[in-house]
Amino acid sequence: MKTKNIRKMEAGKEPKYTEWKDAEQMHSECVNWLLQLEFIKNEHRFIMDLIDKFFSDLGEMNHYRESSSEINELNENRLEVEALIEKMKKHNNELVILVDDEDQLEAEKAVRKDHQVLAENVEMAMRNFGDHKRKFFSILTNIMREQKHLFLIRKQ
């Protein structure tokens, strides 16, 4: 399983080295990415359940604008993750081009380029989800603190 380093020039930038992986490595990455994206998809479901549970509080208590913006961002991220899952499944099936005995240099080059683009997209989607999740949980934590505070005031 050797990898090759290929120098790639970009206009106005320093040379960038791109590591080309063999089909087995790329398949392993695809499987790993799919597992991570499926996990994020499950986390989206969990967060949407929390939104359903706390929806009335998200709309009240001066949190509406902030929470509705984060809910919209989370929904956009959910759609992006679902689209990436489909692209990843398709790409994983296309990796066969790299192991068949036919010389399809242009097709192989396209698959490798797709793999690199998918790697960047997965990284960005995971980072965006983490950012939005932290922001949403911060809003939710504040709401829960306010509820607890109001409960204690009512109890006294």
OpenMM code with the backbone's topology and positions (N, CA, C; nanometers):
from openmm import Vec3, app, unit

residues = "MET LYS THR LYS ASN ILE ARG LYS MET GLU ALA GLY LYS GLU PRO LYS TYR THR GLU TRP LYS ASP ALA GLU GLN MET HIS SER GLU CYS VAL ASN TRP LEU LEU GLN LEU GLU PHE ILE LYS ASN GLU HIS ARG PHE ILE MET ASP LEU ILE ASP LYS PHE PHE SER ASP LEU GLY GLU MET ASN HIS TYR ARG GLU SER SER SER GLU ILE ASN GLU LEU ASN GLU ASN ARG LEU GLU VAL GLU ALA LEU ILE GLU LYS MET LYS LYS HIS ASN ASN GLU LEU VAL ILE LEU VAL ASP ASP GLU ASP GLN LEU GLU ALA GLU LYS ALA VAL ARG LYS ASP HIS GLN VAL LEU ALA GLU ASN VAL GLU MET ALA MET ARG ASN PHE GLY ASP HIS LYS ARG LYS PHE PHE SER ILE LEU THR ASN ILE MET ARG GLU GLN LYS HIS LEU PHE LEU ILE ARG LYS GLN".split()
positions = [
    Vec3(0.0809, -0.1186, 0.0000),
    Vec3(0.0000, 0.0000, 0.0000),
    Vec3(0.0852, 0.1248, 0.0000),
    Vec3(0.1464, 0.1520, -0.1079),
    Vec3(0.2283, 0.2724, -0.1185),
    Vec3(0.1424, 0.3877, -0.1664),
    Vec3(0.1781, 0.5041, -0.1194),
    Vec3(0.1110, 0.6243, -0.1682),
    Vec3(0.2150, 0.7085, -0.2395),
    Vec3(0.1684, 0.7828, -0.3362),
    Vec3(0.2585, 0.8687, -0.4127),
    Vec3(0.2309, 1.0134, -0.3758),
    Vec3(0.3340, 1.0900, -0.3696),
    Vec3(0.3178, 1.2342, -0.3504),
    Vec3(0.3312, 1.3004, -0.4869),
    Vec3(0.2335, 1.3779, -0.5205),
    Vec3(0.2307, 1.4463, -0.6489),
    Vec3(0.2286, 1.5960, -0.6204),
    Vec3(0.3139, 1.6694, -0.6867),
    Vec3(0.3170, 1.8136, -0.6689),
    Vec3(0.2079, 1.8755, -0.7559),
    Vec3(0.1307, 1.9635, -0.6960),
    Vec3(0.0207, 2.0275, -0.7666),
    Vec3(0.0358, 2.1784, -0.7510),
    Vec3(0.0451, 2.2481, -0.8608),
    Vec3(0.0608, 2.3934, -0.8564),
    Vec3(-0.0756, 2.4597, -0.8644),
    Vec3(-0.0936, 2.5604, -0.7823),
    Vec3(-0.2132, 2.6414, -0.7890),
    Vec3(-0.1693, 2.7841, -0.8160),
    Vec3(-0.2478, 2.8547, -0.8939),
    Vec3(-0.2114, 2.9907, -0.9345),
    Vec3(-0.1896, 3.0802, -0.8127),
    Vec3(-0.0705, 3.1400, -0.8047),
    Vec3(-0.0425, 3.2354, -0.6992),
    Vec3(-0.0174, 3.1752, -0.5628),
    Vec3(-0.0039, 3.0442, -0.5529),
    Vec3(0.0157, 2.9796, -0.4238),
    Vec3(0.1413, 2.8946, -0.4267),
    Vec3(0.1857, 2.8599, -0.3088),
    Vec3(0.2979, 2.7688, -0.2967),
    Vec3(0.2568, 2.6319, -0.3504),
    Vec3(0.3510, 2.5513, -0.3946),
    Vec3(0.3162, 2.4166, -0.4404),
    Vec3(0.2482, 2.3385, -0.3287),
    Vec3(0.1498, 2.2628, -0.3661),
    Vec3(0.0746, 2.1836, -0.2700),
    Vec3(0.0963, 2.0367, -0.3029),
    Vec3(0.1231, 1.9578, -0.2027),
    Vec3(0.1443, 1.8161, -0.2237),
    Vec3(0.0146, 1.7422, -0.1945),
    Vec3(-0.0267, 1.6624, -0.2887),
    Vec3(-0.1476, 1.5835, -0.2745),
    Vec3(-0.1080, 1.4378, -0.2626),
    Vec3(-0.1574, 1.3742, -0.1606),
    Vec3(-0.1253, 1.2345, -0.1408),
    Vec3(-0.2284, 1.1501, -0.2148),
    Vec3(-0.1820, 1.0658, -0.3032),
    Vec3(-0.2711, 0.9767, -0.3759),
    Vec3(-0.2715, 0.8428, -0.3056),
    Vec3(-0.3875, 0.7985, -0.2708),
    Vec3(-0.4021, 0.6748, -0.1972),
    Vec3(-0.4444, 0.5640, -0.2926),
    Vec3(-0.4207, 0.4416, -0.2514),
    Vec3(-0.4685, 0.3305, -0.3338),
    Vec3(-0.6169, 0.3073, -0.3053),
    Vec3(-0.6779, 0.2214, -0.3842),
    Vec3(-0.8228, 0.1992, -0.3764),
    Vec3(-0.8650, 0.1486, -0.2389),
    Vec3(-0.7849, 0.0639, -0.1781),
    Vec3(-0.8195, 0.0085, -0.0471),
    Vec3(-0.8220, 0.1186, 0.0599),
    Vec3(-0.7242, 0.2062, 0.0567),
    Vec3(-0.7213, 0.3175, 0.1514),
    Vec3(-0.8408, 0.4106, 0.1305),
    Vec3(-0.8710, 0.4370, 0.0040),
    Vec3(-0.9833, 0.5252, -0.0264),
    Vec3(-1.1147, 0.4615, 0.0179),
    Vec3(-1.1279, 0.3318, -0.0015),
    Vec3(-1.2488, 0.2615, 0.0426),
    Vec3(-1.2619, 0.2697, 0.1950),
    Vec3(-1.1520, 0.2489, 0.2655),
    Vec3(-1.1538, 0.2571, 0.4123),
    Vec3(-1.1957, 0.3969, 0.4584),
    Vec3(-1.1428, 0.4980, 0.3912),
    Vec3(-1.1827, 0.6352, 0.4255),
    Vec3(-1.3315, 0.6565, 0.4010),
    Vec3(-1.3816, 0.6058, 0.2881),
    Vec3(-1.5238, 0.6212, 0.2563),
    Vec3(-1.6115, 0.5560, 0.3632),
    Vec3(-1.5737, 0.4363, 0.4036),
    Vec3(-1.6505, 0.3658, 0.5072),
    Vec3(-1.6476, 0.4452, 0.6368),
    Vec3(-1.5311, 0.4968, 0.6730),
    Vec3(-1.5183, 0.5770, 0.7940),
    Vec3(-1.6026, 0.7039, 0.7850),
    Vec3(-1.5962, 0.7724, 0.6715),
    Vec3(-1.6766, 0.8931, 0.6531),
    Vec3(-1.8251, 0.8625, 0.6609),
    Vec3(-1.8668, 0.7524, 0.5994),
    Vec3(-2.0078, 0.7146, 0.6053),
    Vec3(-2.0527, 0.6921, 0.7494),
    Vec3(-1.9706, 0.6250, 0.8283),
    Vec3(-2.0045, 0.6025, 0.9691),
    Vec3(-2.0153, 0.7354, 1.0439),
    Vec3(-1.9222, 0.8256, 1.0198),
    Vec3(-1.9258, 0.9560, 1.0859),
    Vec3(-2.0485, 1.0360, 1.0436),
    Vec3(-2.0800, 1.0335, 0.9151),
    Vec3(-2.1966, 1.1080, 0.8653),
    Vec3(-2.3269, 1.0483, 0.9173),
    Vec3(-2.3337, 0.9161, 0.9258),
    Vec3(-2.4531, 0.8513, 0.9818),
    Vec3(-2.4691, 0.8879, 1.1289),
    Vec3(-2.3582, 0.8977, 1.2007),
    Vec3(-2.3638, 0.9382, 1.3409),
    Vec3(-2.4168, 1.0811, 1.3521),
    Vec3(-2.3680, 1.1697, 1.2667),
    Vec3(-2.4166, 1.3080, 1.2666),
    Vec3(-2.5658, 1.3110, 1.2337),
    Vec3(-2.6070, 1.2272, 1.1409),
    Vec3(-2.7496, 1.2196, 1.1054),
    Vec3(-2.8331, 1.1806, 1.2281),
    Vec3(-2.7835, 1.0861, 1.3073),
    Vec3(-2.8528, 1.0471, 1.4303),
    Vec3(-2.8516, 1.1600, 1.5324),
    Vec3(-2.7428, 1.2339, 1.5403),
    Vec3(-2.7379, 1.3485, 1.6301),
    Vec3(-2.8381, 1.4558, 1.5872),
    Vec3(-2.8542, 1.4738, 1.4572),
    Vec3(-2.9559, 1.5683, 1.4089),
    Vec3(-3.0940, 1.5266, 1.4603),
    Vec3(-3.1247, 1.3967, 1.4518),
    Vec3(-3.2550, 1.3484, 1.5013),
    Vec3(-3.2709, 1.3791, 1.6500),
    Vec3(-3.1665, 1.3556, 1.7269),
    Vec3(-3.1701, 1.3823, 1.8703),
    Vec3(-3.1959, 1.5306, 1.8964),
    Vec3(-3.1254, 1.6162, 1.8248),
    Vec3(-3.1424, 1.7604, 1.8438),
    Vec3(-3.2838, 1.8022, 1.8031),
    Vec3(-3.3359, 1.7457, 1.6955),
    Vec3(-3.4725, 1.7800, 1.6551),
    Vec3(-3.5734, 1.7349, 1.7603),
    Vec3(-3.5478, 1.6233, 1.8267),
    Vec3(-3.6345, 1.5807, 1.9378),
    Vec3(-3.6293, 1.6821, 2.0517),
    Vec3(-3.5097, 1.7329, 2.0808),
    Vec3(-3.4974, 1.8367, 2.1834),
    Vec3(-3.5715, 1.9635, 2.1428),
    Vec3(-3.5609, 1.9978, 2.0162),
    Vec3(-3.6322, 2.1163, 1.9669),
    Vec3(-3.7821, 2.0978, 1.9864),
    Vec3(-3.8326, 1.9784, 1.9535),
    Vec3(-3.9758, 1.9518, 1.9735),
    Vec3(-4.0147, 1.9657, 2.1204),
    Vec3(-3.9275, 1.9150, 2.2084),
    Vec3(-3.9576, 1.9189, 2.3514),
    Vec3(-3.9546, 2.0612, 2.4058),
    Vec3(-3.8607, 2.1415, 2.3600),
    Vec3(-3.8431, 2.2759, 2.4133),
    Vec3(-3.8913, 2.3842, 2.3172),
    Vec3(-3.9697, 2.3469, 2.2152),
    Vec3(-4.0088, 2.4432, 2.1121),
    Vec3(-4.0767, 2.5665, 2.1694),
    Vec3(-4.1702, 2.5458, 2.2607),
    Vec3(-4.2404, 2.6627, 2.3147),
    Vec3(-4.1449, 2.7543, 2.3893),
    Vec3(-4.0463, 2.6966, 2.4588),
    Vec3(-3.9492, 2.7790, 2.5303),
    Vec3(-3.8502, 2.8450, 2.4348),
    Vec3(-3.8212, 2.7793, 2.3223),
    Vec3(-3.7325, 2.8398, 2.2239),
    Vec3(-3.7988, 2.9618, 2.1614),
    Vec3(-3.9312, 2.9565, 2.1478),
    Vec3(-4.0048, 3.0674, 2.0887),
    Vec3(-4.0293, 3.1805, 2.1863),
    Vec3(-4.0181, 3.1522, 2.3134),
    Vec3(-4.0387, 3.2539, 2.4163),
    Vec3(-3.9051, 3.2952, 2.4750),
    Vec3(-3.9110, 3.3637, 2.5853),
    Vec3(-3.7944, 3.3962, 2.6671),
    Vec3(-3.6817, 3.4636, 2.5884),
    Vec3(-3.7159, 3.5428, 2.4920),
    Vec3(-3.6161, 3.6212, 2.4173),
    Vec3(-3.5124, 3.5355, 2.3457),
    Vec3(-3.5470, 3.4121, 2.3132),
    Vec3(-3.4537, 3.3241, 2.2449),
    Vec3(-3.4969, 3.2950, 2.1007),
    Vec3(-3.6083, 3.3509, 2.0601),
    Vec3(-3.6646, 3.3130, 1.9311),
    Vec3(-3.5693, 3.3394, 1.8146),
    Vec3(-3.5192, 3.4614, 1.8046),
    Vec3(-3.4350, 3.4965, 1.6896),
    Vec3(-3.3082, 3.4107, 1.6852),
    Vec3(-3.2443, 3.3994, 1.7999),
    Vec3(-3.1213, 3.3218, 1.8076),
    Vec3(-3.1467, 3.1733, 1.7796),
    Vec3(-3.2517, 3.1177, 1.8403),
    Vec3(-3.2786, 2.9745, 1.8239),
    Vec3(-3.3301, 2.9429, 1.6842),
    Vec3(-3.4132, 3.0297, 1.6270),
    Vec3(-3.4650, 3.0006, 1.4933),
    Vec3(-3.3526, 3.0030, 1.3901),
    Vec3(-3.2563, 3.0931, 1.4089),
    Vec3(-3.1413, 3.0977, 1.3191),
    Vec3(-3.0602, 2.9686, 1.3293),
    Vec3(-3.0351, 2.9227, 1.4514),
    Vec3(-2.9591, 2.7985, 1.4693),
    Vec3(-3.0360, 2.6771, 1.4183),
    Vec3(-3.1674, 2.6759, 1.4375),
    Vec3(-3.2487, 2.5646, 1.3867),
    Vec3(-3.2400, 2.5589, 1.2352),
    Vec3(-3.2472, 2.6757, 1.1705),
    Vec3(-3.2335, 2.6803, 1.0244),
    Vec3(-3.0962, 2.6317, 0.9800),
    Vec3(-2.9917, 2.6736, 1.0513),
    Vec3(-2.8555, 2.6297, 1.0182),
    Vec3(-2.8416, 2.4784, 1.0370),
    Vec3(-2.8984, 2.4267, 1.1439),
    Vec3(-2.8931, 2.2817, 1.1672),
    Vec3(-2.9680, 2.2059, 1.0580),
    Vec3(-3.0815, 2.2585, 1.0148),
    Vec3(-3.1565, 2.1937, 0.9064),
    Vec3(-3.0774, 2.1947, 0.7762),
    Vec3(-3.0120, 2.3061, 0.7469),
    Vec3(-2.9281, 2.3121, 0.6273),
    Vec3(-2.8140, 2.2117, 0.6360),
    Vec3(-2.7542, 2.2009, 0.7540),
    Vec3(-2.6462, 2.1049, 0.7734),
    Vec3(-2.6981, 1.9624, 0.7596),
    Vec3(-2.8172, 1.9367, 0.8107),
    Vec3(-2.8770, 1.8023, 0.7986),
    Vec3(-2.8950, 1.7647, 0.6520),
    Vec3(-2.9451, 1.8562, 0.5724),
    Vec3(-2.9631, 1.8308, 0.4293),
    Vec3(-2.8290, 1.8088, 0.3604),
    Vec3(-2.7295, 1.8865, 0.3996),
    Vec3(-2.5952, 1.8723, 0.3436),
    Vec3(-2.5377, 1.7345, 0.3781),
    Vec3(-2.5560, 1.6919, 0.5028),
    Vec3(-2.5045, 1.5614, 0.5464),
    Vec3(-2.5747, 1.4496, 0.4702),
    Vec3(-2.7057, 1.4589, 0.4541),
    Vec3(-2.7793, 1.3558, 0.3807),
    Vec3(-2.7327, 1.3477, 0.2356),
    Vec3(-2.7084, 1.4630, 0.1735),
    Vec3(-2.6582, 1.4646, 0.0358),
    Vec3(-2.5173, 1.4051, 0.0287),
    Vec3(-2.4339, 1.4357, 0.1284),
    Vec3(-2.2990, 1.3801, 0.1319),
    Vec3(-2.3014, 1.2281, 0.1487),
    Vec3(-2.3945, 1.1784, 0.2268),
    Vec3(-2.4066, 1.0330, 0.2451),
    Vec3(-2.4349, 0.9664, 0.1108),
    Vec3(-2.5258, 1.0241, 0.0343),
    Vec3(-2.5581, 0.9671, -0.0972),
    Vec3(-2.4385, 0.9753, -0.1915),
    Vec3(-2.3709, 1.0899, -0.1924),
    Vec3(-2.2517, 1.1052, -0.2772),
    Vec3(-2.1428, 1.0060, -0.2367),
    Vec3(-2.1290, 0.9860, -0.1050),
    Vec3(-2.0262, 0.8953, -0.0547),
    Vec3(-2.0553, 0.7514, -0.0969),
    Vec3(-2.1805, 0.7106, -0.0907),
    Vec3(-2.2179, 0.5754, -0.1333),
    Vec3(-2.1870, 0.5558, -0.2814),
    Vec3(-2.2231, 0.6561, -0.3621),
    Vec3(-2.1968, 0.6489, -0.5057),
    Vec3(-2.0465, 0.6438, -0.5328),
    Vec3(-1.9725, 0.7292, -0.4642),
    Vec3(-1.8269, 0.7345, -0.4822),
    Vec3(-1.7627, 0.6020, -0.4420),
    Vec3(-1.8081, 0.5450, -0.3333),
    Vec3(-1.7527, 0.4180, -0.2868),
    Vec3(-1.7714, 0.3098, -0.3933),
    Vec3(-1.8848, 0.3122, -0.4611),
    Vec3(-1.9094, 0.2159, -0.5693),
    Vec3(-1.8214, 0.2440, -0.6906),
    Vec3(-1.7858, 0.3696, -0.7122),
    Vec3(-1.7027, 0.4063, -0.8268),
    Vec3(-1.5550, 0.3708, -0.8071),
    Vec3(-1.5168, 0.3394, -0.6857),
    Vec3(-1.3764, 0.3052, -0.6592),
    Vec3(-1.3326, 0.1798, -0.7336),
    Vec3(-1.4275, 0.1015, -0.7810),
    Vec3(-1.3945, -0.0198, -0.8562),
    Vec3(-1.3128, 0.0139, -0.9814),
    Vec3(-1.3292, 0.1339, -1.0326),
    Vec3(-1.2542, 0.1777, -1.1510),
    Vec3(-1.1037, 0.1686, -1.1250),
    Vec3(-1.0642, 0.1891, -0.9992),
    Vec3(-0.9213, 0.1890, -0.9664),
    Vec3(-0.8626, 0.0486, -0.9567),
    Vec3(-0.9473, -0.0525, -0.9422),
    Vec3(-0.8938, -0.1885, -0.9244),
    Vec3(-0.9226, -0.2802, -1.0420),
    Vec3(-1.0065, -0.2342, -1.1360),
    Vec3(-1.0306, -0.3206, -1.2521),
    Vec3(-0.9041, -0.3234, -1.3386),
    Vec3(-0.8974, -0.4161, -1.4292),
    Vec3(-0.7762, -0.4330, -1.5102),
    Vec3(-0.7742, -0.3445, -1.6340),
    Vec3(-0.8718, -0.2574, -1.6469),
    Vec3(-0.8774, -0.1702, -1.7630),
    Vec3(-0.8031, -0.0398, -1.7342),
    Vec3(-0.7365, 0.0110, -1.8363),
    Vec3(-0.6703, 0.1400, -1.8228),
    Vec3(-0.7692, 0.2495, -1.8603),
    Vec3(-0.8192, 0.3184, -1.7591),
    Vec3(-0.9128, 0.4284, -1.7782),
    Vec3(-0.8553, 0.5491, -1.7044),
    Vec3(-0.7493, 0.6015, -1.7575),
    Vec3(-0.6742, 0.7047, -1.6867),
    Vec3(-0.7595, 0.8265, -1.6509),
    Vec3(-0.8404, 0.8726, -1.7426),
    Vec3(-0.9239, 0.9904, -1.7147),
    Vec3(-1.0281, 0.9597, -1.6076),
    Vec3(-1.0907, 0.8420, -1.6149),
    Vec3(-1.1904, 0.8025, -1.5151),
    Vec3(-1.1253, 0.7856, -1.3782),
    Vec3(-1.0068, 0.7257, -1.3753),
    Vec3(-0.9347, 0.7079, -1.2494),
    Vec3(-0.8962, 0.8428, -1.1890),
    Vec3(-0.8536, 0.9337, -1.2737),
    Vec3(-0.8177, 1.0681, -1.2278),
    Vec3(-0.9408, 1.1385, -1.1696),
    Vec3(-1.0546, 1.1225, -1.2356),
    Vec3(-1.1788, 1.1849, -1.1888),
    Vec3(-1.2208, 1.1277, -1.0528),
    Vec3(-1.2063, 0.9962, -1.0354),
    Vec3(-1.2429, 0.9330, -0.9083),
    Vec3(-1.1528, 0.9847, -0.7967),
    Vec3(-1.0254, 0.9971, -0.8242),
    Vec3(-0.9321, 1.0493, -0.7237),
    Vec3(-0.9644, 1.1949, -0.6875),
    Vec3(-0.9970, 1.2738, -0.7886),
    Vec3(-1.0336, 1.4139, -0.7636),
    Vec3(-1.1624, 1.4209, -0.6823),
    Vec3(-1.2615, 1.3380, -0.7175),
    Vec3(-1.3866, 1.3324, -0.6404),
    Vec3(-1.3594, 1.2961, -0.4948),
    Vec3(-1.2665, 1.2041, -0.4743),
    Vec3(-1.2336, 1.1611, -0.3391),
    Vec3(-1.1769, 1.2783, -0.2583),
    Vec3(-1.0912, 1.3543, -0.3208),
    Vec3(-1.0322, 1.4698, -0.2533),
    Vec3(-1.1394, 1.5738, -0.2201),
    Vec3(-1.2287, 1.6001, -0.3147),
    Vec3(-1.3370, 1.6968, -0.2924),
    Vec3(-1.4289, 1.6479, -0.1814),
    Vec3(-1.4627, 1.5185, -0.1829),
    Vec3(-1.5477, 1.4634, -0.0782),
    Vec3(-1.4809, 1.4735, 0.0584),
    Vec3(-1.3511, 1.4509, 0.0634),
    Vec3(-1.2781, 1.4625, 0.1902),
    Vec3(-1.2934, 1.6038, 0.2472),
    Vec3(-1.2781, 1.7032, 0.1618),
    Vec3(-1.2931, 1.8419, 0.2059),
    Vec3(-1.4362, 1.8713, 0.2483),
    Vec3(-1.5348, 1.8201, 0.1725),
    Vec3(-1.6749, 1.8438, 0.2049),
    Vec3(-1.7150, 1.7775, 0.3362),
    Vec3(-1.6667, 1.6559, 0.3591),
    Vec3(-1.6987, 1.5855, 0.4837),
    Vec3(-1.6391, 1.6602, 0.6021),
    Vec3(-1.5141, 1.7015, 0.5881),
    Vec3(-1.4490, 1.7758, 0.6965),
    Vec3(-1.5255, 1.9042, 0.7285),
    Vec3(-1.5667, 1.9761, 0.6245),
    Vec3(-1.6397, 2.1007, 0.6445),
    Vec3(-1.7771, 2.0747, 0.7074),
    Vec3(-1.8484, 1.9730, 0.6620),
    Vec3(-1.9808, 1.9416, 0.7173),
    Vec3(-1.9703, 1.9030, 0.8642),
    Vec3(-1.8680, 1.8247, 0.8986),
    Vec3(-1.8504, 1.7838, 1.0381),
    Vec3(-1.8152, 1.9040, 1.1256),
    Vec3(-1.7297, 1.9900, 1.0755),
    Vec3(-1.6922, 2.1095, 1.1513),
    Vec3(-1.8133, 2.2017, 1.1693),
    Vec3(-1.8898, 2.2230, 1.0618),
    Vec3(-2.0095, 2.3072, 1.0708),
    Vec3(-2.1103, 2.2496, 1.1695),
    Vec3(-2.1304, 2.1175, 1.1643),
    Vec3(-2.2246, 2.0558, 1.2565),
    Vec3(-2.1790, 2.0772, 1.4006),
    Vec3(-2.0521, 2.0574, 1.4270),
    Vec3(-2.0008, 2.0777, 1.5629),
    Vec3(-2.0225, 2.2199, 1.6109),
    Vec3(-1.9981, 2.3164, 1.5237),
    Vec3(-2.0189, 2.4570, 1.5604),
    Vec3(-2.1655, 2.4845, 1.5917),
    Vec3(-2.2549, 2.4389, 1.5048),
    Vec3(-2.3978, 2.4639, 1.5249),
    Vec3(-2.4507, 2.3889, 1.6464),
    Vec3(-2.4000, 2.2707, 1.6685),
    Vec3(-2.4440, 2.1919, 1.7844),
    Vec3(-2.4034, 2.2633, 1.9134),
    Vec3(-2.2808, 2.3130, 1.9196),
    Vec3(-2.2364, 2.3854, 2.0384),
    Vec3(-2.3231, 2.5091, 2.0624),
    Vec3(-2.3506, 2.5848, 1.9569),
    Vec3(-2.4334, 2.7051, 1.9713),
    Vec3(-2.5736, 2.6686, 2.0178),
    Vec3(-2.6315, 2.5643, 1.9580),
    Vec3(-2.7674, 2.5259, 1.9949),
    Vec3(-2.7731, 2.4778, 2.1396),
    Vec3(-2.6771, 2.3969, 2.1810),
    Vec3(-2.6770, 2.3487, 2.3185),
    Vec3(-2.6531, 2.4622, 2.4173),
    Vec3(-2.5807, 2.5638, 2.3766),
    Vec3(-2.5634, 2.6809, 2.4612),
    Vec3(-2.6973, 2.7514, 2.4815),
    Vec3(-2.7723, 2.7681, 2.3735),
    Vec3(-2.9059, 2.8293, 2.3832),
    Vec3(-2.9951, 2.7441, 2.4723),
    Vec3(-2.9940, 2.6144, 2.4494),
    Vec3(-3.0774, 2.5228, 2.5265),
    Vec3(-3.0388, 2.5229, 2.6745),
    Vec3(-2.9109, 2.5299, 2.7024),
    Vec3(-2.8641, 2.5363, 2.8414),
    Vec3(-2.9156, 2.6621, 2.9093),
    Vec3(-2.9103, 2.7734, 2.8390),
    Vec3(-2.9623, 2.8987, 2.8958),
    Vec3(-3.1112, 2.8884, 2.9240),
    Vec3(-3.1854, 2.8276, 2.8331),
    Vec3(-3.3298, 2.8105, 2.8537),
    Vec3(-3.3552, 2.7236, 2.9765),
    Vec3(-3.2806, 2.6152, 2.9882),
    Vec3(-3.2997, 2.5257, 3.1023),
    Vec3(-3.2653, 2.5964, 3.2334),
    Vec3(-3.1618, 2.6793, 3.2337),
    Vec3(-3.1275, 2.7559, 3.3534),
    Vec3(-3.2394, 2.8529, 3.3885),
    Vec3(-3.2936, 2.9194, 3.2874),
    Vec3(-3.4043, 3.0121, 3.3124),
    Vec3(-3.5255, 2.9391, 3.3655),
    Vec3(-3.5540, 2.8212, 3.3096),
    Vec3(-3.6674, 2.7425, 3.3593),
    Vec3(-3.6459, 2.7033, 3.5047),
    Vec3(-3.5258, 2.6608, 3.5372),
    Vec3(-3.4949, 2.6204, 3.6739),
    Vec3(-3.5082, 2.7403, 3.7665),
    Vec3(-3.4574, 2.8550, 3.7236),
    Vec3(-3.4666, 2.9770, 3.8029),
    Vec3(-3.6138, 3.0143, 3.8260),
    Vec3(-3.6947, 3.0092, 3.7204),
    Vec3(-3.8367, 3.0417, 3.7336),
    Vec3(-3.9081, 2.9420, 3.8253),
    Vec3(-3.8705, 2.8167, 3.8151),
    Vec3(-3.9285, 2.7133, 3.9007),
    Vec3(-3.8959, 2.7426, 4.0482),
    Vec3(-3.7720, 2.7785, 4.0742),
    Vec3(-3.7316, 2.8083, 4.2131),
    Vec3(-3.8020, 2.9328, 4.2666),
    Vec3(-3.8208, 3.0334, 4.1816),
    Vec3(-3.8919, 3.1536, 4.2226),
    Vec3(-4.0367, 3.1202, 4.2560),
    Vec3(-4.1015, 3.0396, 4.1717),
    Vec3(-4.2414, 3.0012, 4.1940),
    Vec3(-4.2566, 2.9168, 4.3212),
    Vec3(-4.1575, 2.8373, 4.3495),
    Vec3(-4.1619, 2.7468, 4.4633),
    Vec3(-4.1541, 2.8244, 4.5943),
    Vec3(-4.0840, 2.9377, 4.5918),
    Vec3(-4.0677, 3.0159, 4.7148),
    Vec3(-4.1914, 3.0887, 4.7415),
] * unit.nanometer
topology = app.Topology()
chain = topology.addChain("A")
for resn in residues:
    res = topology.addResidue(resn, chain)
    for name in ("N", "CA", "C"):
        topology.addAtom(name, app.Element.getBySymbol(name[0]), res)
